[in-house]
Amino acid sequence: QVQLVESGGGLVQAGGSLRLSCAASGGTFSGYATGWFRQTPGKEREFVGALSWSGASTMYADSVKGRFTISRDTARNTVYLQMNSLKPEDTAAYYCARRGVLRSVYSRSSDDYKYWGQGTQVTVSS
């Protein structure tokens, strides 16, 4: 069974940076599309960005484009979300997710991802 564990969240001032990590066990990221989502209380889970199964392509929500970057280290079986120029509105619990089918396309829909981490909280103070 694939398990994903996020880490790296915390409290940061506006304009600061954080790097979130998502480590996989019981499976690999290689060959699988991976997504990052975020959620605040009372709201639906929101797409942040995704990495294609090959690792060659990324896509991002307009709200984070140019500030956030997704990357993958296959040797460490870890996916990262580098977050720069953070804003208070970026405050949320952040989740990584992996698709269940090998070489399936990356997606903005949370319904397309099978495996999820437990989330890590990011709080940006103004």
HELIX and SHEET records of a PDB file:
HELIX    1   1 PRO A   88  ASP A   90  5                                   3    
HELIX    2   2 SER A  110  ASP A  112  5                                   3    
SHEET    1   A 4 GLN A   3  SER A   7  0                                        
SHEET    2   A 4 LEU A  18  SER A  25 -1                                        
SHEET    3   A 4 THR A  78  MET A  83 -1                                        
SHEET    4   A 4 PHE A  68  ASP A  73 -1                                        
SHEET    1   B 6 GLY A  10  GLN A  13  0                                        
SHEET    2   B 6 THR A 120  SER A 125  1                                        
SHEET    3   B 6 ALA A  92  ARG A  98 -1                                        
SHEET    4   B 6 THR A  34  GLN A  39 -1                                        
SHEET    5   B 6 GLU A  46  LEU A  51 -1                                        
SHEET    6   B 6 THR A  58  TYR A  60 -1                                        
SHEET    1   C 4 GLY A  10  GLN A  13  0                                        
SHEET    2   C 4 THR A 120  SER A 125  1                                        
SHEET    3   C 4 ALA A  92  ARG A  98 -1                                        
SHEET    4   C 4 TYR A 115  TRP A 116 -1                                        
END                                                                             
